[in-house]
């Protein structure tokens, strides 16, 4: 697998994830999805559980996505160039997916339930997503550290 192809694939996945999150955001803001509609469908106890779950997802998945990626790549000593590129692809896709889950869950918590904590947790997820943009420099850093 070629480094250029891997980076292109990762960037497509990255931008599709951000576009999907933006589409959900615009659907709520433009009125295609009703704000607070989910809050009417659940009890106050269920609302509390959902709020706790969204916070826990944010607290668990962001460090797992960011630090887990660097730990996995740092421990990849002795791999061939091909195996390293495949590992980079796999771990980068996992990182993008985990951060996407954080953003989407918190968007629905904020807009669907009216839970303000979802806004702040979603912004944390979005900030982590910006930090996780797949670049050639990062791939080269792990490739060159093996030599």
NORBEL-V959731 format. One record per pair of residues at least 4 apart in sequence whose ideal C-beta (glycine too) atoms are under 7 Angstrom apart, sorted by the first residue. I is the first residue (numbers start at 1). J is the second residue. If there is no record, write none. Layout:
[[I,J] [I,J]]
This chain:
[[1,5] [1,6] [1,82] [1,85] [1,86] [2,6] [3,7] [3,85] [3,139] [4,8] [5,9] [6,10] [6,85] [6,88] [6,89] [7,11] [7,134] [7,136] [7,139] [8,12] [9,13] [10,14] [10,89] [10,92] [10,134] [11,15] [11,134] [12,16] [13,17] [13,93] [13,96] [14,18] [14,96] [14,133] [14,134] [15,19] [16,20] [17,21] [17,96] [17,100] [18,22] [18,129] [19,23] [20,24] [21,25] [21,100] [21,103] [21,104] [21,107] [22,26] [23,27] [24,28] [24,104] [24,107] [25,29] [25,107] [26,30] [27,32] [27,33] [28,33] [28,35] [28,111] [35,111] [35,114] [36,40] [36,114] [37,112] [38,42] [38,108] [38,112] [38,113] [39,47] [39,113] [39,114] [42,46] [42,47] [42,50] [43,47] [44,48] [45,49] [46,50] [47,51] [47,113] [48,52] [49,53] [50,54] [50,109] [50,113] [51,55] [51,109] [51,115] [51,117] [52,56] [53,57] [54,58] [54,105] [54,106] [54,109] [54,117] [54,118] [54,121] [55,59] [55,117] [55,121] [56,60] [57,61] [57,102] [57,105] [58,62] [58,102] [58,106] [58,121] [58,124] [58,125] [60,64] [61,65] [61,98] [61,101] [61,102] [62,66] [62,102] [62,124] [62,125] [62,128] [63,67] [64,68] [64,98] [65,69] [65,95] [65,98] [65,99] [65,128] [66,128] [66,131] [66,132] [67,71] [68,72] [69,73] [69,91] [69,95] [70,74] [71,75] [72,76] [72,91] [73,88] [73,91] [73,142] [76,84] [76,87] [76,142] [77,146] [79,83] [79,84] [79,87] [79,146] [80,84] [81,85] [81,143] [82,86] [83,87] [84,88] [84,142] [84,143] [84,146] [85,89] [86,90] [87,91] [88,92] [88,139] [88,142] [89,93] [90,94] [91,95] [92,96] [92,134] [93,97] [94,98] [95,99] [95,132] [96,100] [96,132] [97,101] [98,102] [99,103] [99,125] [99,128] [99,129] [99,132] [100,104] [101,105] [102,106] [102,125] [103,107] [103,122] [103,125] [103,126] [103,129] [104,108] [105,109] [106,110] [106,118] [106,121] [106,122] [106,125] [107,111] [107,122] [108,112] [109,113] [109,115] [109,118] [110,115] [110,116] [110,118] [110,119] [110,122] [117,121] [118,122] [119,123] [120,124] [121,125] [122,126] [123,127] [124,128] [125,129] [126,130] [127,131] [128,132] [134,138] [136,140] [137,141] [138,142] [139,143] [140,144] [141,145]]
